[in-house]
Amino acid sequence: MSPAQFLARIKRNEIAPAYLFLGAEAYQGRRCREALLDAMLGAGERENGLAQYDLTETSLAQVVDDARSLSLFAAQRVILVSNAEAALPRTRTDEEDDAEGPAAGSVGELAAYLKDPSPGVVLLLEATRYEFAGDEKKKIERVRKFYSAIAETVELERFSMDEARAEAQVLARHAKIAVDPVALELLVEALGGDVARIAVEIEKLSLYCAGGRSITEDDIAAMVPDARSTTIFALVNALGRRDRARGLELLDTLCREGEYLPLALAFLSTQFRLALVSKESGLRSTQQIVGHFSRAGVPMWNSRAEQIYSTVGKFSREQLERGLKLIFAADRDLRSARPDDRIVMERFVLELTR
């Protein structure tokens, strides 16, 4: 079902014993999660009624055991389970799914539980690692098949650029701010259509321009200083999904913003090298990445580690090595006499998404 259908059912108080959130669209996922929590748990009930697990650290069997347990302190409970894809068994063809760890195991216990679920308990499993586009579509379907015992699946697909613009307009109206159409277009383009980021920036702009004046392009430039690096990271994700159309679209955004393309390529090179080191070192969380590189004397902070961890999940070791070879070739071509930077980068995107 779509997020809109899910929200409509929650509004009618039609709540199932378990849900699977599938896809990487963070904004819609947060809206749906909050709607479920508000419907199940009243004010002050979350402390006792909400339990959270991460399947990279906990087994699915432990989650099911908790769901079967009755609570003395909460009449209704929500069990929120992140990284649900970590429970899938390891395969030879999917190097990205090698994080078997303590979370691996059969889904049989979950299926048995759902035949007779505990009253007043809702399981929410979030599988947000993969996208619905490109090569990751097969991985999405594998997660869906693994959790086929869960009847209610909410598909969290990325907003298109047009949908992102429309949602940005809605967010601006709700924030009661006036945004110049050109400035709004710049905001959406600069953030690569990432509505979760757009929502954060609009909230910041509502405080920045509290006097009621219209927000201009200069305001966007002042308040969204890291927009270009965000777009470059969105390009990394698109390349990881083999989403050629999206990759070229984001490259076009960088060109229209006047981004110095050799600098963008340097960012991609650093991203791939750090992701390859993380892959070879078997780092399986952002905390491990921060600790590993900090000990090695490489400056690392949480948001940067999250980007690297995401890249590790998008690319296999062979794909990262091939990507670095293509980056080397693109860097060489950018340094040649009178290069057309855009053509060089477009060729890089086309080669990496073959």
C-alpha positions as YAML, in Angstrom:
chain: A
units: angstrom
residues:
- id: 1
  name: MET
  ca: [0.00, 0.00, 0.00]
- id: 2
  name: SER
  ca: [1.02, 3.61, -0.42]
- id: 3
  name: PRO
  ca: [1.79, 5.94, 2.53]
- id: 4
  name: ALA
  ca: [-1.47, 7.81, 1.82]
- id: 5
  name: GLN
  ca: [-3.47, 4.58, 2.07]
- id: 6
  name: PHE
  ca: [-1.69, 3.68, 5.30]
- id: 7
  name: LEU
  ca: [-2.43, 7.07, 6.85]
- id: 8
  name: ALA
  ca: [-6.09, 6.80, 5.82]
- id: 9
  name: ARG
  ca: [-6.43, 3.39, 7.50]
- id: 10
  name: ILE
  ca: [-4.74, 4.63, 10.66]
- id: 11
  name: LYS
  ca: [-7.14, 7.59, 10.72]
- id: 12
  name: ARG
  ca: [-10.06, 5.10, 10.58]
- id: 13
  name: ASN
  ca: [-8.37, 3.17, 13.43]
- id: 14
  name: GLU
  ca: [-7.89, 0.12, 11.20]
- id: 15
  name: ILE
  ca: [-4.65, -1.11, 12.74]
- id: 16
  name: ALA
  ca: [-3.03, -4.43, 11.80]
- id: 17
  name: PRO
  ca: [-0.87, -6.54, 14.16]
- id: 18
  name: ALA
  ca: [2.23, -6.02, 11.99]
- id: 19
  name: TYR
  ca: [3.55, -3.74, 9.26]
- id: 20
  name: LEU
  ca: [6.56, -3.81, 6.97]
- id: 21
  name: PHE
  ca: [7.89, -0.41, 5.84]
- id: 22
  name: LEU
  ca: [9.79, -1.02, 2.62]
- id: 23
  name: GLY
  ca: [11.96, 1.60, 0.91]
- id: 24
  name: ALA
  ca: [14.32, 4.45, 1.70]
- id: 25
  name: GLU
  ca: [12.02, 7.50, 1.60]
- id: 26
  name: ALA
  ca: [12.67, 8.88, 5.08]
- id: 27
  name: TYR
  ca: [10.10, 11.69, 5.09]
- id: 28
  name: GLN
  ca: [7.08, 9.51, 4.36]
- id: 29
  name: GLY
  ca: [8.41, 6.80, 6.64]
- id: 30
  name: ARG
  ca: [8.62, 9.23, 9.56]
- id: 31
  name: ARG
  ca: [5.09, 10.53, 8.92]
- id: 32
  name: CYS
  ca: [3.64, 7.01, 8.85]
- id: 33
  name: ARG
  ca: [5.59, 5.92, 11.92]
- id: 34
  name: GLU
  ca: [4.44, 8.92, 13.94]
- id: 35
  name: ALA
  ca: [0.81, 8.41, 12.86]
- id: 36
  name: LEU
  ca: [0.92, 4.81, 14.10]
- id: 37
  name: LEU
  ca: [2.54, 5.79, 17.40]
- id: 38
  name: ASP
  ca: [-0.02, 8.56, 17.96]
- id: 39
  name: ALA
  ca: [-2.90, 6.17, 17.23]
- id: 40
  name: MET
  ca: [-1.60, 3.43, 19.53]
- id: 41
  name: LEU
  ca: [0.00, 5.37, 22.38]
- id: 42
  name: GLY
  ca: [-1.43, 8.41, 24.08]
- id: 43
  name: ALA
  ca: [0.41, 11.25, 25.73]
- id: 44
  name: GLY
  ca: [2.95, 9.93, 28.22]
- id: 45
  name: GLU
  ca: [2.51, 6.29, 27.15]
- id: 46
  name: ARG
  ca: [5.54, 5.97, 24.88]
- id: 47
  name: GLU
  ca: [7.99, 5.37, 27.71]
- id: 48
  name: ASN
  ca: [6.28, 2.11, 28.67]
- id: 49
  name: GLY
  ca: [4.49, 1.30, 25.42]
- id: 50
  name: LEU
  ca: [7.30, 1.67, 22.89]
- id: 51
  name: ALA
  ca: [10.09, -0.88, 22.46]
- id: 52
  name: GLN
  ca: [12.84, -0.46, 19.86]
- id: 53
  name: TYR
  ca: [15.15, -3.07, 18.34]
- id: 54
  name: ASP
  ca: [17.85, -3.13, 15.66]
- id: 55
  name: LEU
  ca: [18.19, -6.43, 13.78]
- id: 56
  name: THR
  ca: [21.90, -5.84, 13.26]
- id: 57
  name: GLU
  ca: [22.22, -6.30, 17.03]
- id: 58
  name: THR
  ca: [19.20, -8.42, 17.99]
- id: 59
  name: SER
  ca: [17.67, -11.56, 16.51]
- id: 60
  name: LEU
  ca: [14.20, -11.68, 15.03]
- id: 61
  name: ALA
  ca: [13.35, -14.45, 17.49]
- id: 62
  name: GLN
  ca: [13.99, -12.09, 20.43]
- id: 63
  name: VAL
  ca: [11.67, -9.51, 18.90]
- id: 64
  name: VAL
  ca: [8.93, -12.12, 18.52]
- id: 65
  name: ASP
  ca: [9.44, -13.25, 22.12]
- id: 66
  name: ASP
  ca: [8.95, -9.67, 23.28]
- id: 67
  name: ALA
  ca: [5.79, -9.37, 21.18]
- id: 68
  name: ARG
  ca: [4.38, -12.46, 22.86]
- id: 69
  name: SER
  ca: [5.13, -11.09, 26.32]
- id: 70
  name: LEU
  ca: [2.41, -9.20, 28.17]
- id: 71
  name: SER
  ca: [3.25, -5.87, 29.80]
- id: 72
  name: LEU
  ca: [2.12, -4.90, 33.27]
- id: 73
  name: PHE
  ca: [2.63, -1.21, 32.50]
- id: 74
  name: ALA
  ca: [1.09, -0.68, 29.05]
- id: 75
  name: ALA
  ca: [-2.28, -1.77, 27.68]
- id: 76
  name: GLN
  ca: [-1.08, -1.17, 24.12]
- id: 77
  name: ARG
  ca: [2.43, -1.53, 22.75]
- id: 78
  name: VAL
  ca: [4.36, -0.75, 19.57]
- id: 79
  name: ILE
  ca: [7.54, -2.68, 18.81]
- id: 80
  name: LEU
  ca: [9.68, -0.71, 16.36]
- id: 81
  name: VAL
  ca: [12.27, -2.81, 14.52]
- id: 82
  name: SER
  ca: [14.91, -1.09, 12.38]
- id: 83
  name: ASN
  ca: [17.26, -2.67, 9.80]
- id: 84
  name: ALA
  ca: [14.74, -5.44, 9.15]
- id: 85
  name: GLU
  ca: [16.70, -6.56, 6.07]
- id: 86
  name: ALA
  ca: [19.55, -7.71, 8.35]
- id: 87
  name: ALA
  ca: [17.53, -10.82, 9.25]
- id: 88
  name: LEU
  ca: [17.71, -12.18, 5.71]
- id: 89
  name: PRO
  ca: [20.05, -15.17, 5.28]
- id: 90
  name: ARG
  ca: [23.39, -14.50, 3.61]
- id: 91
  name: THR
  ca: [23.70, -15.26, -0.11]
- id: 92
  name: ARG
  ca: [26.74, -15.79, -2.30]
- id: 93
  name: THR
  ca: [25.60, -13.27, -4.90]
- id: 94
  name: ASP
  ca: [24.77, -10.41, -2.51]
- id: 95
  name: GLU
  ca: [27.95, -9.31, -0.78]
- id: 96
  name: GLU
  ca: [25.98, -6.42, 0.70]
- id: 97
  name: ASP
  ca: [23.88, -8.90, 2.66]
- id: 98
  name: ASP
  ca: [26.87, -10.44, 4.42]
- id: 99
  name: ALA
  ca: [26.02, -8.83, 7.78]
- id: 100
  name: GLU
  ca: [24.50, -12.04, 9.05]
- id: 101
  name: GLY
  ca: [25.63, -11.60, 12.65]
- id: 102
  name: PRO
  ca: [23.25, -12.25, 15.54]
- id: 103
  name: ALA
  ca: [20.22, -11.04, 13.59]
- id: 104
  name: ALA
  ca: [20.17, -13.82, 11.00]
- id: 105
  name: GLY
  ca: [17.57, -16.52, 11.33]
- id: 106
  name: SER
  ca: [14.33, -17.94, 10.09]
- id: 107
  name: VAL
  ca: [11.18, -15.89, 9.69]
- id: 108
  name: GLY
  ca: [9.16, -18.94, 10.69]
- id: 109
  name: GLU
  ca: [8.69, -17.79, 14.28]
- id: 110
  name: LEU
  ca: [7.29, -14.48, 13.05]
- id: 111
  name: ALA
  ca: [4.84, -16.28, 10.75]
- id: 112
  name: ALA
  ca: [3.73, -18.51, 13.65]
- id: 113
  name: TYR
  ca: [3.26, -15.48, 15.90]
- id: 114
  name: LEU
  ca: [1.14, -13.64, 13.33]
- id: 115
  name: LYS
  ca: [-1.33, -16.53, 13.20]
- id: 116
  name: ASP
  ca: [-2.20, -15.66, 16.81]
- id: 117
  name: PRO
  ca: [-0.78, -12.19, 17.60]
- id: 118
  name: SER
  ca: [-0.87, -10.66, 21.06]
- id: 119
  name: PRO
  ca: [-3.79, -8.26, 21.52]
- id: 120
  name: GLY
  ca: [-2.83, -4.59, 21.71]
- id: 121
  name: VAL
  ca: [0.66, -5.17, 20.25]
- id: 122
  name: VAL
  ca: [1.79, -3.83, 16.86]
- id: 123
  name: LEU
  ca: [5.05, -4.85, 15.21]
- id: 124
  name: LEU
  ca: [6.58, -2.29, 12.84]
- id: 125
  name: LEU
  ca: [9.54, -3.61, 10.83]
- id: 126
  name: GLU
  ca: [11.45, -1.00, 8.81]
- id: 127
  name: ALA
  ca: [13.56, -2.15, 5.85]
- id: 128
  name: THR
  ca: [14.94, 1.15, 4.57]
- id: 129
  name: ARG
  ca: [18.30, 0.11, 3.15]
- id: 130
  name: TYR
  ca: [17.25, -0.43, -0.46]
- id: 131
  name: GLU
  ca: [15.50, 1.65, -3.13]
- id: 132
  name: PHE
  ca: [12.80, 0.64, -5.60]
- id: 133
  name: ALA
  ca: [14.93, 1.74, -8.57]
- id: 134
  name: GLY
  ca: [17.76, 0.07, -10.46]
- id: 135
  name: ASP
  ca: [19.56, -3.05, -9.27]
- id: 136
  name: GLU
  ca: [18.20, -2.69, -5.74]
- id: 137
  name: LYS
  ca: [14.68, -3.54, -6.90]
- id: 138
  name: LYS
  ca: [15.60, -7.25, -6.76]
- id: 139
  name: LYS
  ca: [16.82, -6.82, -3.19]
- id: 140
  name: ILE
  ca: [13.58, -5.05, -2.26]
- id: 141
  name: GLU
  ca: [11.60, -8.00, -3.65]
- id: 142
  name: ARG
  ca: [13.79, -10.42, -1.70]
- id: 143
  name: VAL
  ca: [13.00, -8.56, 1.53]
- id: 144
  name: ARG
  ca: [9.30, -8.52, 0.65]
- id: 145
  name: LYS
  ca: [9.33, -12.29, -0.01]
- id: 146
  name: PHE
  ca: [11.19, -13.00, 3.23]
- id: 147
  name: TYR
  ca: [8.57, -11.10, 5.22]
- id: 148
  name: SER
  ca: [5.59, -12.39, 3.20]
- id: 149
  name: ALA
  ca: [3.91, -13.43, 6.47]
- id: 150
  name: ILE
  ca: [3.29, -9.72, 7.14]
- id: 151
  name: ALA
  ca: [0.14, -8.87, 5.21]
- id: 152
  name: GLU
  ca: [0.51, -5.08, 5.37]
- id: 153
  name: THR
  ca: [3.46, -3.61, 3.47]
- id: 154
  name: VAL
  ca: [3.90, 0.15, 3.06]
- id: 155
  name: GLU
  ca: [6.00, 1.04, 0.01]
- id: 156
  name: LEU
  ca: [8.12, 4.13, 0.65]
- id: 157
  name: GLU
  ca: [9.22, 5.20, -2.83]
- id: 158
  name: ARG
  ca: [11.28, 8.31, -3.46]
- id: 159
  name: PHE
  ca: [9.47, 11.46, -4.53]
- id: 160
  name: SER
  ca: [9.94, 12.48, -8.14]
- id: 161
  name: MET
  ca: [11.26, 16.00, -8.62]
- id: 162
  name: ASP
  ca: [7.75, 17.25, -9.48]
- id: 163
  name: GLU
  ca: [6.29, 15.55, -6.39]
- id: 164
  name: ALA
  ca: [9.10, 17.02, -4.27]
- id: 165
  name: ARG
  ca: [8.26, 20.53, -5.53]
- id: 166
  name: ALA
  ca: [4.57, 20.03, -4.73]
- id: 167
  name: GLU
  ca: [5.37, 18.71, -1.25]
- id: 168
  name: ALA
  ca: [7.74, 21.63, -0.64]
- id: 169
  name: GLN
  ca: [4.89, 24.02, -1.43]
- id: 170
  name: VAL
  ca: [2.65, 22.20, 1.06]
- id: 171
  name: LEU
  ca: [5.37, 22.32, 3.73]
- id: 172
  name: ALA
  ca: [5.88, 26.04, 3.14]
- id: 173
  name: ARG
  ca: [2.14, 26.70, 3.55]
- id: 174
  name: HIS
  ca: [2.02, 24.68, 6.77]
- id: 175
  name: ALA
  ca: [5.03, 26.65, 8.05]
- id: 176
  name: LYS
  ca: [3.14, 29.85, 7.13]
- id: 177
  name: ILE
  ca: [6.00, 31.29, 5.12]
- id: 178
  name: ALA
  ca: [6.05, 32.85, 1.67]
- id: 179
  name: VAL
  ca: [8.72, 31.48, -0.65]
- id: 180
  name: ASP
  ca: [9.57, 33.05, -3.97]
- id: 181
  name: PRO
  ca: [8.89, 30.43, -6.70]
- id: 182
  name: VAL
  ca: [12.45, 30.70, -8.00]
- id: 183
  name: ALA
  ca: [13.81, 30.27, -4.47]
- id: 184
  name: LEU
  ca: [11.60, 27.23, -3.89]
- id: 185
  name: GLU
  ca: [12.82, 25.70, -7.14]
- id: 186
  name: LEU
  ca: [16.41, 26.33, -6.06]
- id: 187
  name: LEU
  ca: [15.80, 24.67, -2.68]
- id: 188
  name: VAL
  ca: [14.31, 21.55, -4.26]
- id: 189
  name: GLU
  ca: [17.01, 21.30, -6.92]
- id: 190
  name: ALA
  ca: [19.85, 21.98, -4.49]
- id: 191
  name: LEU
  ca: [18.72, 19.18, -2.18]
- id: 192
  name: GLY
  ca: [18.16, 16.74, -5.04]
- id: 193
  name: GLY
  ca: [14.44, 16.36, -4.28]
- id: 194
  name: ASP
  ca: [15.14, 14.90, -0.81]
- id: 195
  name: VAL
  ca: [11.90, 15.85, 0.95]
- id: 196
  name: ALA
  ca: [13.22, 14.91, 4.40]
- id: 197
  name: ARG
  ca: [15.99, 17.49, 3.99]
- id: 198
  name: ILE
  ca: [13.61, 19.98, 2.38]
- id: 199
  name: ALA
  ca: [11.32, 19.76, 5.43]
- id: 200
  name: VAL
  ca: [14.23, 20.49, 7.78]
- id: 201
  name: GLU
  ca: [15.40, 23.45, 5.71]
- id: 202
  name: ILE
  ca: [11.89, 24.94, 5.48]
- id: 203
  name: GLU
  ca: [11.61, 24.73, 9.27]
- id: 204
  name: LYS
  ca: [14.92, 26.60, 9.54]
- id: 205
  name: LEU
  ca: [13.76, 29.18, 7.01]
- id: 206
  name: SER
  ca: [10.54, 29.75, 8.94]
- id: 207
  name: LEU
  ca: [12.65, 30.83, 11.94]
- id: 208
  name: TYR
  ca: [15.13, 32.77, 9.85]
- id: 209
  name: CYS
  ca: [12.42, 34.82, 8.10]
- id: 210
  name: ALA
  ca: [10.02, 35.20, 11.01]
- id: 211
  name: GLY
  ca: [9.16, 38.77, 10.00]
- id: 212
  name: GLY
  ca: [6.77, 37.64, 7.29]
- id: 213
  name: ARG
  ca: [8.83, 38.66, 4.26]
- id: 214
  name: SER
  ca: [9.13, 36.40, 1.25]
- id: 215
  name: ILE
  ca: [12.10, 34.03, 1.20]
- id: 216
  name: THR
  ca: [14.52, 34.72, -1.65]
- id: 217
  name: GLU
  ca: [17.33, 32.91, -3.44]
- id: 218
  name: ASP
  ca: [19.84, 34.70, -1.19]
- id: 219
  name: ASP
  ca: [18.10, 33.25, 1.87]
- id: 220
  name: ILE
  ca: [18.39, 29.76, 0.40]
- id: 221
  name: ALA
  ca: [22.10, 30.28, -0.26]
- id: 222
  name: ALA
  ca: [22.62, 31.56, 3.29]
- id: 223
  name: MET
  ca: [20.68, 28.81, 5.07]
- id: 224
  name: VAL
  ca: [21.54, 25.74, 2.96]
- id: 225
  name: PRO
  ca: [25.35, 25.91, 2.77]
- id: 226
  name: ASP
  ca: [25.86, 22.15, 2.36]
- id: 227
  name: ALA
  ca: [23.23, 21.69, -0.35]
- id: 228
  name: ARG
  ca: [25.76, 20.86, -3.04]
- id: 229
  name: SER
  ca: [27.49, 18.17, -0.98]
- id: 230
  name: THR
  ca: [24.03, 16.72, -0.29]
- id: 231
  name: THR
  ca: [23.37, 16.57, -4.03]
- id: 232
  name: ILE
  ca: [26.73, 14.87, -4.61]
- id: 233
  name: PHE
  ca: [25.84, 12.27, -1.97]
- id: 234
  name: ALA
  ca: [22.47, 11.77, -3.70]
- id: 235
  name: LEU
  ca: [24.48, 11.14, -6.87]
- id: 236
  name: VAL
  ca: [26.47, 8.45, -5.02]
- id: 237
  name: ASN
  ca: [23.22, 6.76, -4.01]
- id: 238
  name: ALA
  ca: [21.83, 6.93, -7.56]
- id: 239
  name: LEU
  ca: [25.03, 5.39, -8.93]
- id: 240
  name: GLY
  ca: [24.81, 2.65, -6.31]
- id: 241
  name: ARG
  ca: [21.28, 1.80, -7.50]
- id: 242
  name: ARG
  ca: [22.40, 1.80, -11.17]
- id: 243
  name: ASP
  ca: [19.78, 4.51, -11.62]
- id: 244
  name: ARG
  ca: [21.26, 6.12, -14.72]
- id: 245
  name: ALA
  ca: [18.42, 8.59, -15.32]
- id: 246
  name: ARG
  ca: [18.54, 9.89, -11.73]
- id: 247
  name: GLY
  ca: [22.33, 10.07, -11.83]
- id: 248
  name: LEU
  ca: [22.30, 12.21, -14.97]
- id: 249
  name: GLU
  ca: [19.54, 14.37, -13.49]
- id: 250
  name: LEU
  ca: [21.61, 15.06, -10.38]
- id: 251
  name: LEU
  ca: [24.68, 15.75, -12.50]
- id: 252
  name: ASP
  ca: [22.60, 18.28, -14.42]
- id: 253
  name: THR
  ca: [21.65, 19.90, -11.09]
- id: 254
  name: LEU
  ca: [25.31, 20.21, -10.11]
- id: 255
  name: CYS
  ca: [26.18, 21.75, -13.49]
- id: 256
  name: ARG
  ca: [23.38, 24.31, -13.27]
- id: 257
  name: GLU
  ca: [24.47, 25.21, -9.74]
- id: 258
  name: GLY
  ca: [27.94, 25.95, -11.09]
- id: 259
  name: GLU
  ca: [29.57, 23.13, -9.14]
- id: 260
  name: TYR
  ca: [33.26, 22.66, -9.99]
- id: 261
  name: LEU
  ca: [33.03, 19.11, -11.33]
- id: 262
  name: PRO
  ca: [36.62, 18.05, -10.51]
- id: 263
  name: LEU
  ca: [35.79, 18.87, -6.88]
- id: 264
  name: ALA
  ca: [32.64, 16.74, -7.09]
- id: 265
  name: LEU
  ca: [34.73, 13.90, -8.52]
- id: 266
  name: ALA
  ca: [37.20, 14.29, -5.66]
- id: 267
  name: PHE
  ca: [34.31, 13.90, -3.18]
- id: 268
  name: LEU
  ca: [33.19, 10.74, -5.01]
- id: 269
  name: SER
  ca: [36.73, 9.39, -4.90]
- id: 270
  name: THR
  ca: [37.00, 9.94, -1.13]
- id: 271
  name: GLN
  ca: [33.58, 8.39, -0.59]
- id: 272
  name: PHE
  ca: [34.45, 5.27, -2.58]
- id: 273
  name: ARG
  ca: [37.88, 4.84, -0.93]
- id: 274
  name: LEU
  ca: [36.49, 5.14, 2.60]
- id: 275
  name: ALA
  ca: [33.62, 2.79, 1.73]
- id: 276
  name: LEU
  ca: [36.08, 0.22, 0.29]
- id: 277
  name: VAL
  ca: [38.21, 0.36, 3.46]
- id: 278
  name: SER
  ca: [35.04, -0.08, 5.54]
- id: 279
  name: LYS
  ca: [33.97, -3.03, 3.41]
- id: 280
  name: GLU
  ca: [37.36, -4.73, 3.63]
- id: 281
  name: SER
  ca: [37.54, -4.10, 7.39]
- id: 282
  name: GLY
  ca: [34.09, -5.60, 7.96]
- id: 283
  name: LEU
  ca: [32.65, -2.46, 9.55]
- id: 284
  name: ARG
  ca: [28.91, -2.96, 10.05]
- id: 285
  name: SER
  ca: [27.65, 0.20, 11.73]
- id: 286
  name: THR
  ca: [28.26, 3.94, 11.78]
- id: 287
  name: GLN
  ca: [29.75, 3.62, 15.27]
- id: 288
  name: GLN
  ca: [32.31, 1.09, 14.03]
- id: 289
  name: ILE
  ca: [33.20, 3.38, 11.12]
- id: 290
  name: VAL
  ca: [33.70, 6.37, 13.42]
- id: 291
  name: GLY
  ca: [35.86, 4.32, 15.78]
- id: 292
  name: HIS
  ca: [37.95, 2.68, 13.03]
- id: 293
  name: PHE
  ca: [38.86, 5.87, 11.17]
- id: 294
  name: SER
  ca: [39.30, 7.93, 14.34]
- id: 295
  name: ARG
  ca: [41.87, 5.41, 15.60]
- id: 296
  name: ALA
  ca: [43.61, 5.64, 12.22]
- id: 297
  name: GLY
  ca: [43.82, 9.43, 12.55]
- id: 298
  name: VAL
  ca: [41.22, 10.15, 9.85]
- id: 299
  name: PRO
  ca: [38.72, 12.84, 10.93]
- id: 300
  name: MET
  ca: [35.27, 11.25, 11.11]
- id: 301
  name: TRP
  ca: [31.93, 12.46, 12.42]
- id: 302
  name: ASN
  ca: [28.53, 10.77, 12.66]
- id: 303
  name: SER
  ca: [26.87, 12.30, 9.59]
- id: 304
  name: ARG
  ca: [29.93, 11.47, 7.46]
- id: 305
  name: ALA
  ca: [30.00, 7.93, 8.84]
- id: 306
  name: GLU
  ca: [26.31, 7.52, 7.99]
- id: 307
  name: GLN
  ca: [27.05, 8.48, 4.37]
- id: 308
  name: ILE
  ca: [29.92, 6.00, 4.20]
- id: 309
  name: TYR
  ca: [27.81, 3.24, 5.77]
- id: 310
  name: SER
  ca: [25.08, 3.90, 3.20]
- id: 311
  name: THR
  ca: [27.63, 3.68, 0.37]
- id: 312
  name: VAL
  ca: [28.96, 0.39, 1.79]
- id: 313
  name: GLY
  ca: [25.41, -0.98, 1.56]
- id: 314
  name: LYS
  ca: [24.94, 0.23, -2.02]
- id: 315
  name: PHE
  ca: [28.12, -1.22, -3.56]
- id: 316
  name: SER
  ca: [29.87, -4.57, -3.46]
- id: 317
  name: ARG
  ca: [33.66, -4.69, -3.11]
- id: 318
  name: GLU
  ca: [34.07, -5.34, -6.84]
- id: 319
  name: GLN
  ca: [31.79, -2.43, -7.70]
- id: 320
  name: LEU
  ca: [33.74, -0.07, -5.44]
- id: 321
  name: GLU
  ca: [37.03, -1.15, -7.02]
- id: 322
  name: ARG
  ca: [35.60, -0.67, -10.52]
- id: 323
  name: GLY
  ca: [34.19, 2.70, -9.49]
- id: 324
  name: LEU
  ca: [37.63, 3.87, -8.31]
- id: 325
  name: LYS
  ca: [39.17, 2.83, -11.65]
- id: 326
  name: LEU
  ca: [36.50, 4.83, -13.50]
- id: 327
  name: ILE
  ca: [37.08, 7.80, -11.19]
- id: 328
  name: PHE
  ca: [40.80, 7.64, -12.00]
- id: 329
  name: ALA
  ca: [40.02, 7.65, -15.74]
- id: 330
  name: ALA
  ca: [37.57, 10.54, -15.35]
- id: 331
  name: ASP
  ca: [40.09, 12.52, -13.29]
- id: 332
  name: ARG
  ca: [42.73, 11.97, -15.98]
- id: 333
  name: ASP
  ca: [40.33, 13.16, -18.68]
- id: 334
  name: LEU
  ca: [39.38, 16.24, -16.64]
- id: 335
  name: ARG
  ca: [43.07, 17.15, -16.51]
- id: 336
  name: SER
  ca: [43.57, 16.81, -20.26]
- id: 337
  name: ALA
  ca: [43.87, 19.80, -22.59]
- id: 338
  name: ARG
  ca: [40.62, 21.79, -22.93]
- id: 339
  name: PRO
  ca: [38.28, 19.09, -21.53]
- id: 340
  name: ASP
  ca: [34.50, 19.39, -21.52]
- id: 341
  name: ASP
  ca: [33.93, 18.60, -17.84]
- id: 342
  name: ARG
  ca: [30.26, 17.76, -18.25]
- id: 343
  name: ILE
  ca: [30.87, 15.25, -21.06]
- id: 344
  name: VAL
  ca: [33.60, 13.57, -18.99]
- id: 345
  name: MET
  ca: [31.28, 13.25, -15.98]
- id: 346
  name: GLU
  ca: [28.35, 12.07, -18.09]
- id: 347
  name: ARG
  ca: [30.57, 9.35, -19.56]
- id: 348
  name: PHE
  ca: [31.60, 8.39, -16.00]
- id: 349
  name: VAL
  ca: [27.94, 8.06, -14.94]
- id: 350
  name: LEU
  ca: [27.08, 6.01, -18.03]
- id: 351
  name: GLU
  ca: [30.03, 3.64, -17.49]
- id: 352
  name: LEU
  ca: [29.35, 3.12, -13.78]
- id: 353
  name: THR
  ca: [25.63, 2.40, -14.33]
- id: 354
  name: ARG
  ca: [26.13, -0.16, -17.09]
...
